[in-house]
Amino acid sequence: MLSGRLTPNAMTNMTQTCPRLSPHYVFRYEASQQAHILLYPEGLIKLNPAAAEILLRCDGASTPDQIIAHLDAAFPGNSEAITRDTHAFLQAAYDKGWLRSQ
């Protein structure tokens, strides 16, 4: 990794692995926040709807390409944006330790 970013080799490896939530986090919908959140020992992170849709699919069984295909099917007509935003979110989530590879 360079400057917190994945190198081309690491990015290739990331696209072939199956992301799952790190065991230090709990992902759920919180009615009082009217949003999905990530709980961790020091607090919580309120997720926007797009981040929640991506994280819902990080089940340890789906690759990033499969996650993108599921999102494309659920939200047709935005393929380029879905691909770009999913890769960016996954990169950030790995960098922050929210996700691990299966």
Secondary structure as GFF3:
##gff-version 3
##sequence-region A 1 102
A	DSSP	alpha_helix	8	16	.	.	.	ID=ss1
A	DSSP	beta_strand	19	21	.	.	.	ID=ss2
A	DSSP	beta_strand	26	30	.	.	.	ID=ss3
A	DSSP	beta_strand	35	40	.	.	.	ID=ss4
A	DSSP	beta_strand	43	46	.	.	.	ID=ss5
A	DSSP	alpha_helix	49	56	.	.	.	ID=ss6
A	DSSP	alpha_helix	64	74	.	.	.	ID=ss7
A	DSSP	alpha_helix	79	96	.	.	.	ID=ss8
A	DSSP	beta_strand	99	101	.	.	.	ID=ss9
###
